[in-house]
Amino acid sequence: MRQLLPTPIDDIDPDDAYASDSRPAPPGRPWVMTNMVATVDGAASIDGVSGGIGGPADRAVFGALRAMPDVILVGAGTVRAEAYGPPSTTPERQRRRVARGQQPYPRLAVVTGRLELDLTSRLFTDSPNRPIVITSNQSSPERRDEVAQVADVVVAGSDRVDLTEALAALAASGVEVVLCEGGPTLDGQLVVAGLLDEVCVTVAPLLAAGVASRIMHGPTPDHPEPLRLDRVLEQDGTLLLRYVRL
C-alpha cells in the first residue's frame, strides 16, 4: 500500500491538482463528489454555518473544486443558512472550463421537498446560467409553476426527492460531474443511496464541542462504504483530504 505524506499546499497549484484527477461517470449517473469542512472533533458548523471553520487553504481548495463540476448540488436548508448566491468562477478558471468542454460557470442545483425558496434572491436573479431546482411529486404543482419561471424544475420521486432518479435526469441532460456542498443531511442521503464517488474533507485544527452535526448525517447505511485516501494537503495544521470510492 502506498504511503501518503502531507504535501504543503503552498508547494502545489490546487487548480492543477484537482483538475488532473480522473472522474469517470458511472453508468446512468454523473460522478458525484462532495466537499465538506469539519473541526478536529467533528463539528460541521459553528453557530449554524461552516464559514467560520475553514481558513486560507480550505478556501483555495474550495475554489479549485468548484471549478470542476458541471453542476453544484446543495440542499435548500444550506442555501438559506449560508445565503447562497450564484456560483462564481475566476476568468482563468472559466478559460480552463471552456478548454475542457464545459460551460464557463457550473450550474447550481437546489434539492428541496417543499420548494421553500426565495425566488427574488441573487441565486435566481444574478445567476449567469439558469439554476436547477430538484423536488418531488409531493410538492405543490402551483409552486412548481412559480419556480419554473426562474429555474429548470426536475421532479424526482413521489413522496420525497429520489436522488438516484434526480442524478439520472442530470446525466440524461449531459451532466458528467456533480459537486455536492451539503448540508450534512443531503450528504447522508447520498451515502445511504450509494451515490458518492469522491469525498474531499478539510479538517481544521479547532475544537468546537456543542451539538453541531457531523459532515454527513442521516439513516445508517447497510454497511460502511470503504474509501481510498488519494491526497493529503496541509497548511498550518489544517489537513485537506481527498478520498475516492474503492
C-alpha positions as CSV (number, residue, x, y, z in Angstrom):
1,M,0.0,0.0,0.0
2,R,1.4,3.4,-1.0
3,Q,2.0,5.8,1.9
4,L,0.8,9.3,1.5
5,L,2.6,12.1,3.4
6,P,1.1,15.6,3.7
7,T,2.1,18.0,0.9
8,P,2.3,21.7,1.8
9,I,-0.4,23.4,-0.2
10,D,2.0,26.2,-1.0
11,D,4.1,23.7,-3.0
12,I,1.3,23.0,-5.5
13,D,-1.3,24.6,-7.6
14,P,-4.7,23.3,-6.3
15,D,-6.4,24.0,-9.6
16,D,-3.8,21.8,-11.4
17,A,-4.0,19.1,-8.8
18,Y,-7.8,18.7,-8.7
19,A,-8.2,19.2,-12.5
20,S,-5.8,16.3,-13.1
21,D,-8.0,13.8,-11.1
22,S,-9.9,11.2,-13.0
23,R,-13.7,11.3,-12.6
24,P,-15.3,8.8,-14.9
25,A,-19.1,9.0,-14.8
26,P,-20.6,5.6,-13.6
27,P,-23.3,4.1,-15.8
28,G,-26.6,6.1,-15.7
29,R,-25.4,8.9,-13.5
30,P,-22.7,11.5,-13.1
31,W,-19.6,11.2,-10.9
32,V,-20.6,12.6,-7.5
33,M,-18.1,14.4,-5.3
34,T,-18.6,16.2,-2.0
35,N,-16.5,18.9,-0.3
36,M,-17.0,19.5,3.5
37,V,-15.2,21.1,6.3
38,A,-15.1,20.0,10.0
39,T,-13.3,20.6,13.2
40,V,-11.0,18.0,14.7
41,D,-13.9,16.9,17.0
42,G,-16.2,16.5,14.0
43,A,-18.3,19.7,14.1
44,A,-19.5,20.6,10.6
45,S,-20.6,24.1,11.6
46,I,-20.1,26.8,14.3
47,D,-23.1,28.9,15.2
48,G,-25.0,27.2,12.4
49,V,-22.6,27.9,9.5
50,S,-19.5,26.3,8.1
51,G,-17.7,29.5,7.1
52,G,-16.0,30.0,10.4
53,I,-14.2,26.7,10.3
54,G,-12.1,26.9,7.1
55,G,-9.1,29.1,6.6
56,P,-7.0,30.1,3.5
57,A,-6.1,26.6,2.5
58,D,-9.7,25.5,2.6
59,R,-10.8,28.5,0.5
60,A,-8.1,27.6,-2.1
61,V,-9.3,24.0,-2.4
62,F,-12.9,25.1,-2.3
63,G,-12.4,27.3,-5.3
64,A,-10.4,24.7,-7.2
65,L,-13.1,22.0,-6.5
66,R,-15.9,24.4,-7.5
67,A,-14.2,24.8,-10.9
68,M,-14.5,21.1,-11.6
69,P,-18.2,20.1,-11.8
70,D,-20.9,20.7,-14.4
71,V,-23.4,21.1,-11.5
72,I,-23.1,22.1,-7.9
73,L,-25.7,20.3,-5.8
74,V,-26.9,21.8,-2.5
75,G,-29.8,21.4,-0.1
76,A,-32.4,24.2,0.4
77,G,-31.5,24.4,4.1
78,T,-27.9,25.1,3.3
79,V,-28.9,27.7,0.7
80,R,-30.8,29.5,3.4
81,A,-28.2,29.2,6.2
82,E,-25.2,30.1,4.0
83,A,-27.1,32.8,2.0
84,Y,-26.1,31.2,-1.3
85,G,-25.6,33.3,-4.4
86,P,-24.8,32.1,-7.9
87,P,-21.5,30.2,-8.4
88,S,-18.6,32.5,-9.2
89,T,-15.6,31.5,-11.3
90,T,-12.4,33.5,-12.0
91,P,-11.6,34.3,-15.6
92,E,-8.7,31.8,-15.6
93,R,-11.0,29.1,-14.2
94,Q,-13.6,30.0,-16.9
95,R,-10.9,29.6,-19.5
96,R,-9.9,26.2,-18.2
97,R,-13.5,25.1,-18.0
98,V,-14.1,26.1,-21.6
99,A,-10.9,24.3,-22.7
100,R,-12.3,21.1,-21.0
101,G,-15.5,21.4,-23.0
102,Q,-17.6,22.8,-20.1
103,Q,-19.7,25.9,-19.7
104,P,-17.7,28.9,-18.1
105,Y,-19.8,28.5,-14.9
106,P,-21.2,25.5,-13.2
107,R,-24.9,25.4,-12.7
108,L,-26.4,25.3,-9.2
109,A,-29.0,22.6,-8.4
110,V,-31.1,23.0,-5.2
111,V,-32.7,20.0,-3.6
112,T,-36.0,20.9,-1.9
113,G,-39.1,19.0,-0.9
114,R,-41.4,21.9,-0.2
115,L,-39.9,24.5,-2.6
116,E,-39.4,27.0,0.3
117,L,-37.1,29.2,-1.8
118,D,-36.7,33.0,-2.1
119,L,-37.1,33.4,-5.9
120,T,-36.0,37.0,-5.6
121,S,-32.6,36.1,-4.1
122,R,-29.4,36.6,-6.0
123,L,-29.2,32.8,-6.6
124,F,-32.0,33.2,-9.1
125,T,-31.8,36.8,-10.2
126,D,-28.0,37.1,-10.8
127,S,-27.0,33.6,-11.9
128,P,-25.0,33.5,-15.2
129,N,-26.9,30.4,-16.1
130,R,-30.3,29.0,-15.2
131,P,-30.4,27.2,-11.8
132,I,-31.9,23.8,-11.4
133,V,-34.5,23.0,-8.6
134,I,-34.9,19.3,-7.8
135,T,-38.1,18.4,-5.9
136,S,-40.6,15.5,-5.7
137,N,-44.2,14.9,-6.8
138,Q,-45.3,15.7,-3.3
139,S,-44.5,19.4,-3.8
140,S,-47.3,21.9,-4.9
141,P,-47.8,21.9,-8.6
142,E,-48.7,25.6,-8.4
143,R,-45.5,26.4,-6.6
144,R,-43.5,24.3,-9.2
145,D,-45.0,26.5,-11.9
146,E,-43.8,29.6,-10.0
147,V,-40.3,28.2,-9.6
148,A,-40.2,27.2,-13.3
149,Q,-40.3,30.9,-14.2
150,V,-36.7,31.3,-12.8
151,A,-35.3,27.8,-12.8
152,D,-35.4,24.4,-14.5
153,V,-37.5,22.1,-12.3
154,V,-36.7,18.4,-12.1
155,V,-39.3,16.2,-10.4
156,A,-37.7,13.1,-9.0
157,G,-39.5,10.8,-6.6
158,S,-43.1,10.5,-5.3
159,D,-43.3,11.5,-1.6
160,R,-39.7,12.7,-1.2
161,V,-36.8,13.5,-3.5
162,D,-35.2,10.4,-5.0
163,L,-31.6,11.3,-5.5
164,T,-30.9,8.3,-7.8
165,E,-33.6,9.4,-10.1
166,A,-32.5,13.0,-9.9
167,L,-28.9,12.2,-10.8
168,A,-30.1,10.0,-13.7
169,A,-32.1,13.0,-15.0
170,L,-29.0,15.2,-14.8
171,A,-26.9,12.6,-16.6
172,A,-29.5,12.4,-19.3
173,S,-29.1,16.2,-19.8
174,G,-25.3,15.8,-20.3
175,V,-24.0,16.3,-16.8
176,E,-20.9,14.3,-16.1
177,V,-19.6,15.6,-12.7
178,V,-21.6,16.8,-9.7
179,L,-20.2,18.5,-6.6
180,C,-22.4,18.3,-3.6
181,E,-21.8,21.0,-1.0
182,G,-24.2,19.6,1.6
183,G,-25.5,20.1,4.1
184,P,-24.9,17.1,6.2
185,T,-28.4,15.6,5.6
186,L,-28.1,15.7,1.9
187,D,-24.6,14.2,2.0
188,G,-26.0,11.5,4.3
189,Q,-28.7,10.7,1.8
190,L,-26.1,10.3,-0.9
191,V,-24.2,7.9,1.3
192,V,-27.2,5.7,2.0
193,A,-28.1,5.6,-1.7
194,G,-24.5,4.6,-2.6
195,L,-24.0,7.6,-4.8
196,L,-20.8,9.2,-3.5
197,D,-17.6,8.6,-5.6
198,E,-15.3,11.2,-4.1
199,V,-15.1,12.8,-0.6
200,C,-13.0,15.9,0.0
201,V,-12.7,16.9,3.7
202,T,-10.9,19.8,5.3
203,V,-10.0,19.1,8.9
204,A,-9.4,22.3,10.8
205,P,-7.3,22.4,13.9
206,L,-10.2,23.5,16.1
207,L,-12.3,22.1,18.9
208,A,-15.9,23.2,18.8
209,A,-17.8,20.7,21.0
210,G,-21.5,21.7,21.1
211,V,-24.3,19.9,19.2
212,A,-23.3,20.6,15.6
213,S,-24.0,17.8,13.0
214,R,-21.3,15.6,11.5
215,I,-20.4,16.3,7.9
216,M,-22.8,13.5,6.9
217,H,-25.9,12.8,8.9
218,G,-28.9,10.6,8.5
219,P,-30.0,7.0,8.3
220,T,-27.4,4.3,8.8
221,P,-26.4,2.5,5.5
222,D,-26.4,-1.2,5.2
223,H,-22.6,-1.3,5.6
224,P,-19.8,1.3,5.8
225,E,-18.5,2.5,2.5
226,P,-14.8,1.8,2.1
227,L,-12.7,4.6,0.6
228,R,-9.1,5.1,-0.6
229,L,-7.1,8.1,0.6
230,D,-5.8,9.7,-2.6
231,R,-4.3,13.1,-1.5
232,V,-3.2,14.9,1.7
233,L,-2.5,18.6,1.7
234,E,-1.5,20.6,4.7
235,Q,-1.2,24.2,5.9
236,D,-0.7,25.4,9.4
237,G,-2.2,22.3,10.9
238,T,-5.2,22.2,8.5
239,L,-5.5,18.9,6.6
240,L,-7.2,18.7,3.2
241,L,-8.0,15.2,2.3
242,R,-9.3,13.6,-0.9
243,Y,-10.8,10.1,-0.7
244,V,-12.3,8.1,-3.6
245,R,-14.5,5.0,-3.7
246,L,-12.7,1.7,-3.9
